[in-house]
Amino acid sequence: MTSTEACEKIPFLGKDEDGMDGDDVSPRQGFLPPGRLLKWHGALFIVQMALLALNLTLFWQNTTASHDKHDASLEDVFESAFSPAQTVLQYKVEEPSPVPTPNPFFGEPRPEVDQAWSNLLRGSMVRISEDEMRRMNKTSIALRDGSGYIGYLESIHMLHCVKRIYQSQHPEHYPRLQGTDAFTPAHWDHCLDVLRRGIMCNADVTVNTYFWRTSDEIKGDSSGSRVCTDWDRIQKWSDERAVKYVGNDNLLSLLVPSHDAESIGPGKV
């Protein structure tokens, strides 16, 4: 046995197990009679089983309590910042496409790109009921038909910013963005900060990796599955509640006028 092996074994050996003890002890010295020894072993076994059962029970109780506390805490968080869209919020694992597909939202400007963005943002303004408004403890502008109040999802707000960033790269195709609809520097800062806050608020914790692109260059690899919100469910929710209008004048005609006492509501609690 090497000295290293001996050092590793010493803490776990009995006094005579390594043959290094020099005391001359009688083989029977210090031993209990067989009958009493058996009784002691039985008693120790029962005690050990009882302790094991107790430990397992405590572990199960702590695990269950921790899980329930986590779930309750998560429910409290959602309730404290309630959104009616939470009723359709679900997650799924998104797998990468095995075959590269054209991106419908980017590339050279073309009618298909504009239509893709229009479809994505058609639920930009949604109808919120009075009960939902009270549960959110917020106020908004009332709809003239009495069906509720107007609102918008923050995710749609962020997508609107992404669309404007795309369009700003093609000023010749979207000339209005250089004129009447031009963003001021402050508006661009606002849009970029909306995206920053949105990314940090809903952090994607997928871990990406790297590979050698050449012998002296590495590149990120973002392929692989990730956990995503089921966007189709959110899109359907928004579309079903969409306030449809054409132009600003048409929109204003759908709202309770600003001079009306019932224009803003319901009252906060």
N, C-alpha and C positions, 0 to 999 in steps of 0.2 A: 504494500500500500504506500502511495506517495505521501509526502508530508501534507500536501494540499488536501488530498482525500481524507486524511486523518483529521485535519482541522474541521472539515465539513461535517464529519460524522460525530465528533466528540460531543456536541451538545445533545445528541439524540441517543447516546449509548449509556447503558447501565455501567456500574462500576467495574464489573468483571468482563463486560462484553468484548472489550478490545484486548483483553489479556495483558493489560499494562499494570494492573493493580498488584502490589506486592504483599498485601495482607494475607496471612495464612488462616482462612476461615473454614470451619467445618462445613461440609456440604449441607447439613441439616440445620446449621445455626441460623436463627432469624426466621425460620419458616413456620407457618401455622399448620396444625394437623389438617389432613385432607378434608374432613367433614366441615370444619369451621371455615376453611378456605372456600369451599363450594358455596356455603351460605353467604359469605362476604361477596363473592362474585355475583350471586343472584341479587343481593340487595343493591350492589352498585349498578347492575344492569337496569334494575327497575328505576333507580334514581336518574340514570342517564336518559332512559326513555321518557320519563316524566319531564325532564328539562328540555329534551328535544321537542316534545309536543308543545310545551309552553313557548319555546322560541318560535316554532312554526306558527302558532296562534298569534303571537305578538307581531310577527312579520306580516302575516296576512291582514291583520287589523290595520297596521300602519300603512301598508300598501294601498288597501282599500280606502282608508281615510285620505291619503295623499291624492289618490286618483279622483275621489269625490270632491275634494277641496279644489283641485285643478279645474275640474269641469264646472263647478259652481263659480269659480273665479272667472272663467272664460265667459260664462253666461252673464255674469255681472258686467263684464267689460262691454259685451255686445249691447246689453240693455242700457248702459249708461251713455252710449253713443248710438242709439237705435237708428236703423234705416229700414224702411219697408222692403227694400230689396234683399234684406237678409233672408227672407222666406224662400228665395230661390238660390241662395248662395251654396254652391257645392264645388268640390274639388275633384280633379281627375289627374291621372298620369298621362302626360302627353309624350308620345313617342315621335322621334324624328322621322321625317319622310325618307324612305329608302332611295327615292328618286328625286333629284332636284326639281322643284316646280316653280313656275314664274310667280313673282310677288305681285299680287293684284293692286297693291297700294303705292308702289314706287316704280322707278324706271322713267323712261321718257314720257312726258305728258301725252295722254291719249284719252279718248272718251271712256274707255274701260276703267282707267284709274279714277277719273272723276266720279263715275257711277259707283265704284267700290267704296269710296269715301262717303258718298251720299247715303248709301245703304247702311254703312256703319254708324253714321251720326244722325239717322232719321229720328231717333228717340232722344234728341238733345234736350227737349223740354218735355217734362212728364207731369202728369196729374197726380197730386197727393191729396188724400182724403183729410177731412178735418180731424178724425180720430188719430190718423198717423201723424199729423202735424202736432197734435197735443202730446202724443207719446214722444216725439222728438223734442218737444218744448221749444218749437221754433215758430216764427211767423213768416208769411210770404204774401204775394199778391193773389187775390182771389179771382177765380174765373167767373165771368158774368153769368154763366148758365147754372151756377150753384153747385157744380160737381166737385169742387175742391179748390186747391191752390196749385200754383206752378212751382216746379223745382227742376233740378238737373242732377245727374250723378257725377261725382267728381272724376270718375274714370272717363266719362264722355268729355269732360272739360280737358283732361290731359290729352285725349286723342285729338281734340280740336287743335291743341297746340302743336302736336306732331304733324297734323295736316298742314298747318300754316308754315311750319319749318320746311316741309317738302315743297310747298308752292313757292316759297321765297327763293328756292334754288332755280326757279324757272320763270324769271320776271317777264320774259317775252311772251310767255303763254298765259300768264295771269297778270295783265297790266293793271287791273284795279288795285292790286296789292301795292302798287307803287304810287297810287293816287288817292282816291277817296277812302279806300279801305286799308291804307298803309298803316303798319304798326309803328308806333313811336318807340324809341329806345327803352322807355319805361315799360311799355307793353311787352316788348321782347323779354326784358328782365323778368317781368311777371310770369310770362309763359315758361321760361326756363326754370324759374323757381317752383312753379306748379309741378313740373316734371321731377325736379329734385326731391321735393317733399313727398310726392307720390311714390317714388322709388324707395325712399327711406322708410316710408310708412308701411308699405307692403313689400318688404324686402324679399327678393327671390334668393333663397339660400342654396340653390343648386351649386355644387362644386364642379367647376370645369377643370380641364387638365391642359397639358402642353405636349407638343411633339417637335422633333427636329425638322424644320423645313429645309434647311441645308446644314452643312457641317458646322456653320458658325451663326446660325439664326434659328431661334425657337419661335413657335407660333401657338396661340391659344386654340384649344379644341373645345367648342361648346356643344358638341354632339352628345347624344344620350338623352335619356328620359328625364322629365322634370314634373313637379307637381304644379298644376295650373288651376286657376278658376275656370269653371265651365262657362265660357263666355256666351255660348249659345243661349243658355238659360237667362243670363242677364240681358242679352239682346232682345229676347222674346218678351221679358218683363217690361223693358223700356218701350218696345214697339207697341205693346198692348195699352200702355198708358200715355203714349205720345200725344201732345197737343199739336194738332196739324194746323198750319197756317202758311200763307204765301205772302212774304214781305212784311215789313214792320207795321204798316198801316193795318193790315189784316190782323196781325197779332194784337195790336192795341184794342181793336174792336172786340176781342174775345175777353178782355180783362175788365174788372170793375174799375172805373176811372179813379185817378189819384185823389180827386176832390171828394170822393164818396167816403163816408165814415166806415163803410164795410170793405174798403179796398184792401186793407192789410189785416190779417188775422191768422188763426185765432189768437186770442191773448195768451201770453206765456203764463205758466203757473209759478 
